């Protein structure tokens, strides 16, 4: 069996880091909601909806971010990779992307609300993106290169994570500036009422 190329190993590492950061956004509350601890491969959509308690399929990042949209933003270094994570009552579903500049990012819907994110990350910065409330935060400030924006949605939030530990953005944007720019491009794709 061939060893993976350095690009594939880096992408796999970035994907693992993205999944780990995604898991951190599952919030605990005083009522004992579990903190996500594991990643599972994409299962069935009905299983995800049943686990989440509310359907988060009104917006599917994997289809909303079309090949043309990805190419226009130079986010099409490879085909989107479907991701689904379910831990306890929390579910994230969407895709991971690799930009032509070789940094990764993920866009996922989740049933985790902004209030739950704020509880987990009390120092998150409040933003308005696409006319919606949003929070920007570093889930792991001790691990450089990652930043997250969560955008308010009716059934939870849209979770967008950038992982750029080597500072590969072509305009040298910080991960938090980069994730904000990505969120501003993606938010208008969310349907009204979602």
ZIFENBEL-V331938 format. One record per helix or strand. SS is the DSSP state (a for helix, b for strand). FROM is the first residue (numbers start at 1). TO is the last residue. Records with the same first field share a line. If there is no record, write none. Layout:
SS = FROM-TO, FROM-TO
This chain:
a = 6-24, 45-52, 61-64, 67-72, 114-120, 175-187
b = 40-40, 81-87, 90-98, 104-110, 125-129, 132-137, 146-153, 156-163
